[in-house]
């Protein structure tokens, strides 16, 4: 897809949906001897999310895993639409989009692995992070320069905001 077409499609996005592990994080999680899980999040990604929310773009997280650390971080960022331990991400998306009255074509999804495939094929713009598995990177509209957990969410946020900013005359 050419960059102009992508920018035109990004200009219509009202809902940005993200996988969590491998997108907001580098895909690793740390498990202590007492069973507590921790993850690392990039502060610039968080600021990118805050900019999208300020611009009026709805944000959602749809993750296959449940994680107290991730839930806490999403609350800190002000993300209202969070879904954890989801077996069928596409079904959750369908309900969310209907509730928000936003069409799939007005939505983008960012993923990194095969469980993201059904949802990536439903949305108006599909994206993958640089560290996504090859099968996902081959089929999406855009692959970030930065890997998940290292600024990929911020990169996507800036692309989306740039596409939605009217050109100066």
Secondary structure, DSSP 8 states (H G I E B T S, - for coil): --HHHHHHHHTT--EEEE-STTTTS-S--EE-TTS-EE----HHHHHHHHHHHHTT-EEEEE-SS--HHHHHHHHHHT--EEE-S-S-HHHHHHHHHHHHT--GGGEEEEE-SGGGHHHHTTSSEEEE-TTS-HHHHHHSSEE-SS-TTTTHHHHHHHHHHHHHS----
